[in-house]
Amino acid sequence: MNSAMDTRKQKEHVVYINWDGFAWYYYELANKNGSLKTHFINELAKSGVLFTNAYTGIPSITNPMQTAIVCGAWPKTTGNCYRYYDRKTNKVIQFGRENKAETIAEAAVRQGINAASVQQFILQDRGTKAGDNKNPYIQYEKADYSLRFDTAIKLIKGEAVGKWGQRIRLRGIPGFLALYMDDLDGIGHNNGTTYGVRQVKTEEDRVNSVLKRLNEMDEKLEEFVQASKDAGIYDDTSFILTSDHGMAPYGQQDLEYDGYGYTKLIDLIKTIESLNYRVDVLDKGQGASHDADIVIVCVGLEAQLTFARDYSDDEIVRIINAVKDKPYTGAIMTRDEMEKRGAMEGFADLLISPKPPYSFQPSRRLFIAGGQHDSLDESAQHIFSMMWGKGIKKGYVYTKKMYNIDFARTMAKLLGIDGPKDATGGILEGALLQR
């Protein structure tokens, strides 16, 4: 076992908790008609800041947005947009954890503050490392929220954690601690059994499954907060709870056929090709045929359109006019509009997001009561976020629109450090106490 790490001299602590797929509407439904499935979160909001207008970026997909949050910068800076067609190489590029920007963990370590991560995979080898007794990364296979919280509790209690051969023990909480949990995301997708929760067949049951797990996570969060109090570090700690994206419903919503279960990609292609274009739908690693005019890349919901050749603005307008009034068409964004939102250069020339519960799934099979988040719809873009603890206002409702990339520089300020170096997000001054 590696030697213990002494963090008792650290005066400021920041705990960054990310619940993947925590849509704002989940929080609203959890508290509808006085049900209070997030009782403890509601109590924390009374002593902290609740962000009622928090949003994520483009594309609202896990790896790009998890990266964006810890770097405080959109894909335009990090260089990770998950998947896109590269016209120059005629190939669909698939990203994993690629990241060109400094993370908050790297910024902390660079300035002499220890960092630790429990399953926040974007920080693995990017400020934290498995088996490192100073800046550890801890991960268990098939670990749900409960095991991950238990791991964090053991960390601050000074108990050993991690796999054999990579076990570490801390004497207190490090300056920066990141916790990542993906139960809400997995259960919200409803693609199969996730952390013991079985796949269901209706949208109502999908949401109820998510809310049940949210209630359980809320209770475990209370246990974690109590552990930090017992360890004597609560009063010196700032806590952030946010998410990378929400979840848009798609597919057949109930047991009876309703017309939503099958993809609308086929009709979208026919509509575009009626304008005398040749369209190729490509997956990762594939290239366009020699006579293709337009490439469509899909992840689950959205259609990313990229011309395989030079094009004019008039052509974009023609396509928009042809598809905008379709019953399945939701929001549409041009390249300029995407770039203003921080999308990576080349991500798409036109982005068409379906109106829930429609989808542009590449598969022709029947989809039932699914959830997906690569969407411009409010259900995917509007996320839950809150802060509480040291240096943070108490009982304040922050109604101004903000983005999850604003947390990186805010956390840095709470730690008393600069960075991350490449961050473009703001500092949430309106949520902080004036020193």
LOBABA-669650 format. One record per residue (C-alpha): residue number from 1; z, y, x; residue in one letter. Coordinates in nm, 3 decimals. Layout:
(sekol NUM (Z Y X) a)
...
This chain:
(sekol 1 (0.000 0.000 0.000) m)
(sekol 2 (-0.081 0.347 0.123) n)
(sekol 3 (0.206 0.579 0.208) s)
(sekol 4 (0.352 0.804 -0.058) a)
(sekol 5 (0.215 1.151 -0.108) m)
(sekol 6 (0.459 1.442 -0.127) d)
(sekol 7 (0.345 1.702 -0.379) t)
(sekol 8 (0.685 1.853 -0.459) r)
(sekol 9 (0.609 2.182 -0.285) k)
(sekol 10 (0.313 2.259 -0.509) q)
(sekol 11 (0.414 2.544 -0.742) k)
(sekol 12 (0.121 2.547 -0.984) e)
(sekol 13 (-0.023 2.238 -1.148) h)
(sekol 14 (-0.328 2.199 -1.369) v)
(sekol 15 (-0.393 1.892 -1.582) v)
(sekol 16 (-0.751 1.867 -1.707) y)
(sekol 17 (-0.795 1.617 -1.992) i)
(sekol 18 (-1.140 1.534 -2.123) n)
(sekol 19 (-1.182 1.334 -2.442) w)
(sekol 20 (-1.550 1.245 -2.440) d)
(sekol 21 (-1.720 1.299 -2.776) g)
(sekol 22 (-1.444 1.507 -2.936) f)
(sekol 23 (-1.643 1.697 -3.198) a)
(sekol 24 (-1.484 1.996 -3.367) w)
(sekol 25 (-1.553 1.848 -3.709) y)
(sekol 26 (-1.342 1.543 -3.616) y)
(sekol 27 (-1.047 1.777 -3.568) y)
(sekol 28 (-1.115 1.946 -3.900) e)
(sekol 29 (-1.142 1.615 -4.085) l)
(sekol 30 (-0.829 1.483 -3.911) a)
(sekol 31 (-0.631 1.764 -4.072) n)
(sekol 32 (-0.809 1.782 -4.405) k)
(sekol 33 (-0.587 1.791 -4.713) n)
(sekol 34 (-0.274 1.788 -4.498) g)
(sekol 35 (-0.339 1.447 -4.338) s)
(sekol 36 (-0.231 1.578 -3.993) l)
(sekol 37 (-0.378 1.298 -3.783) k)
(sekol 38 (-0.344 1.531 -3.483) t)
(sekol 39 (0.018 1.626 -3.545) h)
(sekol 40 (0.107 1.670 -3.179) f)
(sekol 41 (-0.208 1.863 -3.092) i)
(sekol 42 (-0.123 2.095 -3.379) n)
(sekol 43 (0.225 2.146 -3.235) e)
(sekol 44 (0.076 2.217 -2.892) l)
(sekol 45 (-0.156 2.475 -3.046) a)
(sekol 46 (0.150 2.665 -3.165) k)
(sekol 47 (0.259 2.699 -2.802) s)
(sekol 48 (-0.088 2.741 -2.653) g)
(sekol 49 (-0.444 2.851 -2.727) v)
(sekol 50 (-0.680 2.683 -2.973) l)
(sekol 51 (-1.051 2.758 -2.922) f)
(sekol 52 (-1.220 2.750 -3.262) t)
(sekol 53 (-1.564 2.845 -3.130) n)
(sekol 54 (-1.609 2.623 -2.823) a)
(sekol 55 (-1.955 2.489 -2.739) y)
(sekol 56 (-2.132 2.267 -2.490) t)
(sekol 57 (-2.474 2.291 -2.322) g)
(sekol 58 (-2.822 2.138 -2.295) i)
(sekol 59 (-2.863 1.849 -2.292) p)
(sekol 60 (-2.536 1.757 -2.461) s)
(sekol 61 (-2.519 1.423 -2.280) i)
(sekol 62 (-2.218 1.284 -2.095) t)
(sekol 63 (-2.313 1.293 -1.727) n)
(sekol 64 (-2.478 1.637 -1.725) p)
(sekol 65 (-2.201 1.796 -1.931) m)
(sekol 66 (-1.910 1.625 -1.755) q)
(sekol 67 (-2.065 1.757 -1.434) t)
(sekol 68 (-2.114 2.102 -1.583) a)
(sekol 69 (-1.749 2.129 -1.687) i)
(sekol 70 (-1.596 2.039 -1.350) v)
(sekol 71 (-1.844 2.262 -1.166) c)
(sekol 72 (-1.838 2.549 -1.412) g)
(sekol 73 (-2.218 2.553 -1.411) a)
(sekol 74 (-2.503 2.429 -1.628) w)
(sekol 75 (-2.775 2.181 -1.522) p)
(sekol 76 (-2.982 2.474 -1.395) k)
(sekol 77 (-2.730 2.484 -1.108) t)
(sekol 78 (-2.607 2.125 -1.082) t)
(sekol 79 (-2.956 1.975 -1.095) g)
(sekol 80 (-2.861 1.702 -1.343) n)
(sekol 81 (-3.022 1.695 -1.689) c)
(sekol 82 (-2.996 1.316 -1.737) y)
(sekol 83 (-3.367 1.247 -1.798) r)
(sekol 84 (-3.691 1.446 -1.795) y)
(sekol 85 (-4.063 1.417 -1.726) y)
(sekol 86 (-4.160 1.568 -1.391) d)
(sekol 87 (-4.517 1.693 -1.424) r)
(sekol 88 (-4.557 1.731 -1.047) k)
(sekol 89 (-4.489 1.365 -0.974) t)
(sekol 90 (-4.607 1.231 -1.312) n)
(sekol 91 (-4.285 1.037 -1.353) k)
(sekol 92 (-3.984 1.032 -1.583) v)
(sekol 93 (-3.682 1.101 -1.364) i)
(sekol 94 (-3.348 0.945 -1.453) q)
(sekol 95 (-3.028 1.094 -1.308) f)
(sekol 96 (-2.693 0.926 -1.253) g)
(sekol 97 (-2.417 1.134 -1.099) r)
(sekol 98 (-2.640 1.364 -0.894) e)
(sekol 99 (-2.477 1.704 -0.850) n)
(sekol 100 (-2.572 1.996 -0.625) k)
(sekol 101 (-2.263 2.207 -0.705) a)
(sekol 102 (-1.902 2.209 -0.588) e)
(sekol 103 (-1.648 2.055 -0.826) t)
(sekol 104 (-1.308 2.198 -0.914) i)
(sekol 105 (-1.147 1.906 -0.728) a)
(sekol 106 (-1.347 1.985 -0.414) e)
(sekol 107 (-1.253 2.351 -0.447) a)
(sekol 108 (-0.885 2.260 -0.476) a)
(sekol 109 (-0.887 2.026 -0.176) v)
(sekol 110 (-1.083 2.278 0.029) r)
(sekol 111 (-0.804 2.529 -0.030) q)
(sekol 112 (-0.516 2.296 0.048) g)
(sekol 113 (-0.430 2.166 -0.298) i)
(sekol 114 (-0.420 1.793 -0.360) n)
(sekol 115 (-0.627 1.647 -0.642) a)
(sekol 116 (-0.617 1.321 -0.836) a)
(sekol 117 (-0.847 1.172 -1.096) s)
(sekol 118 (-0.782 0.898 -1.350) v)
(sekol 119 (-1.127 0.769 -1.451) q)
(sekol 120 (-1.288 1.116 -1.437) q)
(sekol 121 (-1.585 0.952 -1.270) f)
(sekol 122 (-1.770 1.274 -1.188) i)
(sekol 123 (-1.492 1.349 -0.938) l)
(sekol 124 (-1.518 1.013 -0.762) q)
(sekol 125 (-1.608 1.094 -0.400) d)
(sekol 126 (-1.637 1.457 -0.511) r)
(sekol 127 (-1.284 1.570 -0.433) g)
(sekol 128 (-1.107 1.240 -0.502) t)
(sekol 129 (-1.158 0.895 -0.354) k)
(sekol 130 (-1.044 0.545 -0.443) a)
(sekol 131 (-0.754 0.437 -0.222) g)
(sekol 132 (-0.697 0.786 -0.083) d)
(sekol 133 (-0.323 0.852 -0.083) n)
(sekol 134 (-0.371 1.230 -0.079) k)
(sekol 135 (-0.656 1.283 -0.326) n)
(sekol 136 (-0.685 0.955 -0.517) p)
(sekol 137 (-0.941 0.836 -0.767) y)
(sekol 138 (-0.802 0.564 -0.994) i)
(sekol 139 (-1.013 0.346 -1.221) q)
(sekol 140 (-0.955 0.023 -1.410) y)
(sekol 141 (-1.220 -0.192 -1.573) e)
(sekol 142 (-1.232 -0.173 -1.954) k)
(sekol 143 (-0.942 0.073 -1.967) a)
(sekol 144 (-0.889 0.245 -2.299) d)
(sekol 145 (-0.704 0.573 -2.355) y)
(sekol 146 (-0.364 0.400 -2.355) s)
(sekol 147 (-0.403 0.242 -2.012) l)
(sekol 148 (-0.542 0.564 -1.869) r)
(sekol 149 (-0.250 0.767 -2.003) f)
(sekol 150 (-0.009 0.500 -1.877) d)
(sekol 151 (-0.167 0.532 -1.533) t)
(sekol 152 (-0.118 0.908 -1.534) a)
(sekol 153 (0.242 0.864 -1.649) i)
(sekol 154 (0.307 0.623 -1.363) k)
(sekol 155 (0.154 0.871 -1.121) l)
(sekol 156 (0.394 1.148 -1.211) i)
(sekol 157 (0.685 0.905 -1.218) k)
(sekol 158 (0.605 0.807 -0.861) g)
(sekol 159 (0.512 0.449 -0.948) e)
(sekol 160 (0.230 0.259 -0.779) a)
(sekol 161 (-0.111 0.264 -0.949) v)
(sekol 162 (-0.460 0.142 -0.874) g)
(sekol 163 (-0.625 -0.186 -0.784) k)
(sekol 164 (-0.474 -0.407 -0.517) w)
(sekol 165 (-0.593 -0.287 -0.180) g)
(sekol 166 (-0.639 0.062 -0.321) q)
(sekol 167 (-0.291 0.119 -0.467) r)
(sekol 168 (-0.124 0.453 -0.412) i)
(sekol 169 (0.207 0.612 -0.506) r)
(sekol 170 (0.267 0.984 -0.555) l)
(sekol 171 (0.604 1.159 -0.544) r)
(sekol 172 (0.499 1.403 -0.811) g)
(sekol 173 (0.200 1.541 -0.988) i)
(sekol 174 (-0.070 1.681 -0.758) p)
(sekol 175 (-0.192 2.037 -0.790) g)
(sekol 176 (-0.493 1.923 -0.990) f)
(sekol 177 (-0.498 1.610 -1.207) l)
(sekol 178 (-0.802 1.505 -1.413) a)
(sekol 179 (-0.788 1.249 -1.695) l)
(sekol 180 (-1.098 1.115 -1.870) y)
(sekol 181 (-1.104 0.906 -2.187) m)
(sekol 182 (-1.413 0.791 -2.376) d)
(sekol 183 (-1.271 0.613 -2.682) d)
(sekol 184 (-1.392 0.876 -2.929) l)
(sekol 185 (-1.740 0.865 -2.778) d)
(sekol 186 (-1.771 0.487 -2.779) g)
(sekol 187 (-1.630 0.444 -3.128) i)
(sekol 188 (-1.833 0.741 -3.251) g)
(sekol 189 (-2.159 0.585 -3.131) h)
(sekol 190 (-2.078 0.275 -3.342) n)
(sekol 191 (-2.312 0.054 -3.140) n)
(sekol 192 (-2.077 -0.244 -3.130) g)
(sekol 193 (-1.715 -0.334 -3.069) t)
(sekol 194 (-1.556 -0.062 -2.854) t)
(sekol 195 (-1.203 -0.091 -2.715) y)
(sekol 196 (-1.116 -0.337 -2.990) g)
(sekol 197 (-1.270 -0.132 -3.271) v)
(sekol 198 (-1.544 -0.317 -3.457) r)
(sekol 199 (-1.881 -0.176 -3.553) q)
(sekol 200 (-1.896 -0.056 -3.914) v)
(sekol 201 (-2.181 -0.017 -4.162) k)
(sekol 202 (-2.132 0.323 -4.323) t)
(sekol 203 (-2.095 0.681 -4.201) e)
(sekol 204 (-1.766 0.715 -4.385) e)
(sekol 205 (-1.624 0.412 -4.205) d)
(sekol 206 (-1.760 0.535 -3.871) r)
(sekol 207 (-1.575 0.863 -3.906) v)
(sekol 208 (-1.259 0.688 -4.028) n)
(sekol 209 (-1.263 0.463 -3.721) s)
(sekol 210 (-1.287 0.768 -3.498) v)
(sekol 211 (-1.005 0.948 -3.680) l)
(sekol 212 (-0.778 0.645 -3.653) k)
(sekol 213 (-0.827 0.634 -3.276) r)
(sekol 214 (-0.786 1.012 -3.254) l)
(sekol 215 (-0.448 0.976 -3.423) n)
(sekol 216 (-0.345 0.710 -3.170) e)
(sekol 217 (-0.460 0.927 -2.880) m)
(sekol 218 (-0.265 1.220 -3.021) d)
(sekol 219 (0.052 1.011 -3.017) e)
(sekol 220 (-0.012 0.896 -2.660) k)
(sekol 221 (-0.073 1.254 -2.551) l)
(sekol 222 (0.277 1.333 -2.674) e)
(sekol 223 (0.413 1.052 -2.457) e)
(sekol 224 (0.230 1.190 -2.153) f)
(sekol 225 (0.360 1.542 -2.213) v)
(sekol 226 (0.714 1.408 -2.248) q)
(sekol 227 (0.673 1.222 -1.918) a)
(sekol 228 (0.577 1.547 -1.746) s)
(sekol 229 (0.890 1.708 -1.891) k)
(sekol 230 (1.104 1.418 -1.771) d)
(sekol 231 (0.950 1.457 -1.424) a)
(sekol 232 (1.051 1.823 -1.422) g)
(sekol 233 (0.701 1.963 -1.374) i)
(sekol 234 (0.606 2.060 -1.730) y)
(sekol 235 (0.712 2.424 -1.698) d)
(sekol 236 (0.493 2.464 -1.388) d)
(sekol 237 (0.187 2.299 -1.540) t)
(sekol 238 (-0.117 2.434 -1.726) s)
(sekol 239 (-0.295 2.185 -1.951) f)
(sekol 240 (-0.658 2.186 -2.066) i)
(sekol 241 (-0.799 1.950 -2.330) l)
(sekol 242 (-1.172 1.971 -2.395) t)
(sekol 243 (-1.488 1.763 -2.435) s)
(sekol 244 (-1.842 1.728 -2.308) d)
(sekol 245 (-2.010 1.711 -2.650) h)
(sekol 246 (-1.957 1.632 -3.015) g)
(sekol 247 (-2.137 1.365 -3.218) m)
(sekol 248 (-2.425 1.394 -3.464) a)
(sekol 249 (-2.452 1.124 -3.731) p)
(sekol 250 (-2.782 0.943 -3.765) y)
(sekol 251 (-2.933 0.639 -3.927) g)
(sekol 252 (-2.875 0.483 -4.268) q)
(sekol 253 (-2.554 0.639 -4.400) q)
(sekol 254 (-2.443 0.378 -4.654) d)
(sekol 255 (-2.512 0.019 -4.750) l)
(sekol 256 (-2.816 0.114 -4.959) e)
(sekol 257 (-3.150 0.220 -4.812) y)
(sekol 258 (-3.169 0.600 -4.793) d)
(sekol 259 (-3.470 0.674 -4.572) g)
(sekol 260 (-3.265 0.782 -4.270) y)
(sekol 261 (-3.244 0.450 -4.090) g)
(sekol 262 (-3.588 0.450 -3.929) y)
(sekol 263 (-3.707 0.686 -3.658) t)
(sekol 264 (-3.919 0.989 -3.739) k)
(sekol 265 (-4.076 0.984 -3.393) l)
(sekol 266 (-4.388 0.814 -3.528) i)
(sekol 267 (-4.450 1.092 -3.780) d)
(sekol 268 (-4.377 1.354 -3.515) l)
(sekol 269 (-4.640 1.201 -3.285) i)
(sekol 270 (-4.898 1.182 -3.565) k)
(sekol 271 (-4.834 1.546 -3.653) t)
(sekol 272 (-4.883 1.661 -3.294) i)
(sekol 273 (-5.187 1.440 -3.238) e)
(sekol 274 (-5.346 1.585 -3.554) s)
(sekol 275 (-5.378 1.904 -3.346) l)
(sekol 276 (-5.613 1.715 -3.110) n)
(sekol 277 (-5.354 1.622 -2.847) y)
(sekol 278 (-5.301 1.284 -2.683) r)
(sekol 279 (-4.928 1.202 -2.672) v)
(sekol 280 (-4.749 0.952 -2.447) d)
(sekol 281 (-4.388 0.849 -2.514) v)
(sekol 282 (-4.231 0.756 -2.182) l)
(sekol 283 (-3.908 0.600 -2.061) d)
(sekol 284 (-3.738 0.633 -1.723) k)
(sekol 285 (-3.964 0.560 -1.426) g)
(sekol 286 (-4.284 0.570 -1.630) q)
(sekol 287 (-4.584 0.799 -1.580) g)
(sekol 288 (-4.837 0.949 -1.820) a)
(sekol 289 (-5.184 0.803 -1.870) s)
(sekol 290 (-5.477 0.999 -1.725) h)
(sekol 291 (-5.584 1.134 -2.066) d)
(sekol 292 (-5.240 1.237 -2.193) a)
(sekol 293 (-5.190 1.600 -2.292) d)
(sekol 294 (-4.822 1.582 -2.385) i)
(sekol 295 (-4.534 1.360 -2.281) v)
(sekol 296 (-4.239 1.298 -2.509) i)
(sekol 297 (-3.912 1.180 -2.357) v)
(sekol 298 (-3.635 1.062 -2.589) c)
(sekol 299 (-3.275 0.966 -2.519) v)
(sekol 300 (-3.160 0.902 -2.874) g)
(sekol 301 (-3.210 1.195 -3.106) l)
(sekol 302 (-3.408 1.481 -2.952) e)
(sekol 303 (-3.772 1.486 -2.850) a)
(sekol 304 (-3.832 1.655 -2.515) q)
(sekol 305 (-4.198 1.767 -2.509) l)
(sekol 306 (-4.362 1.844 -2.177) t)
(sekol 307 (-4.729 1.913 -2.120) f)
(sekol 308 (-4.892 1.684 -1.867) a)
(sekol 309 (-5.128 1.968 -1.780) r)
(sekol 310 (-5.135 2.346 -1.787) d)
(sekol 311 (-5.091 2.498 -2.131) y)
(sekol 312 (-5.074 2.831 -2.311) s)
(sekol 313 (-4.804 2.992 -2.522) d)
(sekol 314 (-5.040 2.970 -2.819) d)
(sekol 315 (-5.033 2.592 -2.792) e)
(sekol 316 (-4.654 2.591 -2.813) i)
(sekol 317 (-4.674 2.811 -3.123) v)
(sekol 318 (-4.926 2.574 -3.285) r)
(sekol 319 (-4.696 2.277 -3.235) i)
(sekol 320 (-4.393 2.465 -3.364) i)
(sekol 321 (-4.581 2.571 -3.677) n)
(sekol 322 (-4.695 2.214 -3.738) a)
(sekol 323 (-4.348 2.056 -3.719) v)
(sekol 324 (-4.100 2.326 -3.821) k)
(sekol 325 (-4.119 2.258 -4.196) d)
(sekol 326 (-4.091 1.882 -4.171) k)
(sekol 327 (-3.784 1.756 -4.361) p)
(sekol 328 (-3.653 1.590 -4.045) y)
(sekol 329 (-3.689 1.892 -3.817) t)
(sekol 330 (-3.371 2.074 -3.722) g)
(sekol 331 (-3.349 2.323 -3.437) a)
(sekol 332 (-3.639 2.393 -3.199) i)
(sekol 333 (-3.610 2.556 -2.858) m)
(sekol 334 (-3.881 2.688 -2.627) t)
(sekol 335 (-3.865 2.664 -2.250) r)
(sekol 336 (-3.748 3.024 -2.216) d)
(sekol 337 (-3.475 2.970 -2.474) e)
(sekol 338 (-3.356 2.657 -2.295) m)
(sekol 339 (-3.350 2.830 -1.958) e)
(sekol 340 (-3.136 3.109 -2.105) k)
(sekol 341 (-2.889 2.839 -2.206) r)
(sekol 342 (-2.881 2.704 -1.852) g)
(sekol 343 (-3.116 2.408 -1.888) a)
(sekol 344 (-3.261 2.267 -1.567) m)
(sekol 345 (-3.604 2.394 -1.468) e)
(sekol 346 (-3.868 2.153 -1.594) g)
(sekol 347 (-3.637 1.988 -1.849) f)
(sekol 348 (-3.895 2.037 -2.126) a)
(sekol 349 (-4.157 2.280 -2.251) d)
(sekol 350 (-4.037 2.236 -2.607) l)
(sekol 351 (-3.723 2.071 -2.744) l)
(sekol 352 (-3.720 1.944 -3.102) i)
(sekol 353 (-3.385 1.837 -3.242) s)
(sekol 354 (-3.384 1.633 -3.564) p)
(sekol 355 (-3.178 1.734 -3.864) k)
(sekol 356 (-2.891 1.484 -3.906) p)
(sekol 357 (-2.901 1.205 -3.998) p)
(sekol 358 (-3.266 1.175 -3.888) y)
(sekol 359 (-3.356 1.068 -3.534) s)
(sekol 360 (-3.644 1.043 -3.289) f)
(sekol 361 (-3.529 0.706 -3.157) q)
(sekol 362 (-3.804 0.531 -2.954) p)
(sekol 363 (-3.725 0.201 -3.127) s)
(sekol 364 (-3.868 0.114 -3.468) r)
(sekol 365 (-3.568 -0.096 -3.572) r)
(sekol 366 (-3.330 -0.001 -3.850) l)
(sekol 367 (-3.037 0.211 -3.732) f)
(sekol 368 (-2.721 0.204 -3.942) i)
(sekol 369 (-2.436 0.458 -3.937) a)
(sekol 370 (-2.481 0.562 -3.576) g)
(sekol 371 (-2.362 0.858 -3.377) g)
(sekol 372 (-2.550 1.030 -3.095) q)
(sekol 373 (-2.506 1.363 -2.920) h)
(sekol 374 (-2.831 1.473 -2.753) d)
(sekol 375 (-2.873 1.726 -3.030) s)
(sekol 376 (-2.881 2.099 -3.097) l)
(sekol 377 (-2.700 2.044 -3.424) d)
(sekol 378 (-2.356 2.196 -3.476) e)
(sekol 379 (-2.202 1.849 -3.500) s)
(sekol 380 (-2.298 1.778 -3.138) a)
(sekol 381 (-2.270 2.127 -2.990) q)
(sekol 382 (-1.938 2.246 -3.140) h)
(sekol 383 (-1.652 2.080 -2.952) i)
(sekol 384 (-1.273 2.073 -2.962) f)
(sekol 385 (-1.094 2.267 -2.688) s)
(sekol 386 (-0.741 2.393 -2.627) m)
(sekol 387 (-0.505 2.504 -2.348) m)
(sekol 388 (-0.128 2.524 -2.323) w)
(sekol 389 (0.145 2.556 -2.064) g)
(sekol 390 (0.213 2.785 -1.772) k)
(sekol 391 (0.020 3.112 -1.765) g)
(sekol 392 (-0.135 3.054 -2.108) i)
(sekol 393 (-0.081 3.254 -2.425) k)
(sekol 394 (0.132 3.096 -2.695) k)
(sekol 395 (0.021 3.044 -3.053) g)
(sekol 396 (-0.310 3.220 -2.999) y)
(sekol 397 (-0.633 3.135 -3.182) v)
(sekol 398 (-0.933 3.221 -2.962) y)
(sekol 399 (-1.222 3.288 -3.198) t)
(sekol 400 (-1.477 3.435 -2.957) k)
(sekol 401 (-1.761 3.200 -2.868) k)
(sekol 402 (-1.707 3.029 -2.534) m)
(sekol 403 (-1.844 2.731 -2.344) y)
(sekol 404 (-1.681 2.435 -2.173) n)
(sekol 405 (-1.814 2.553 -1.835) i)
(sekol 406 (-1.569 2.844 -1.864) d)
(sekol 407 (-1.280 2.610 -1.790) f)
(sekol 408 (-1.359 2.552 -1.420) a)
(sekol 409 (-1.297 2.907 -1.302) r)
(sekol 410 (-1.011 2.939 -1.550) t)
(sekol 411 (-0.843 2.633 -1.398) m)
(sekol 412 (-0.904 2.773 -1.050) a)
(sekol 413 (-0.731 3.096 -1.147) k)
(sekol 414 (-0.435 2.905 -1.288) l)
(sekol 415 (-0.412 2.719 -0.956) l)
(sekol 416 (-0.435 3.044 -0.762) g)
(sekol 417 (-0.756 2.947 -0.583) i)
(sekol 418 (-1.119 3.058 -0.572) d)
(sekol 419 (-1.421 2.869 -0.693) g)
(sekol 420 (-1.579 2.638 -0.756) p)
(sekol 421 (-1.836 2.794 -0.523) k)
(sekol 422 (-2.136 2.753 -0.754) d)
(sekol 423 (-1.963 2.827 -1.085) a)
(sekol 424 (-2.145 3.057 -1.325) t)
(sekol 425 (-1.906 3.021 -1.618) g)
(sekol 426 (-1.652 3.288 -1.696) g)
(sekol 427 (-1.274 3.306 -1.675) i)
(sekol 428 (-1.104 3.286 -2.013) l)
(sekol 429 (-0.894 3.595 -1.951) e)
(sekol 430 (-0.827 3.639 -2.322) g)
(sekol 431 (-0.642 3.307 -2.328) a)
(sekol 432 (-0.421 3.382 -2.027) l)
(sekol 433 (-0.095 3.569 -1.993) l)
(sekol 434 (-0.120 3.884 -1.787) q)
(sekol 435 (0.067 3.846 -1.459) r)
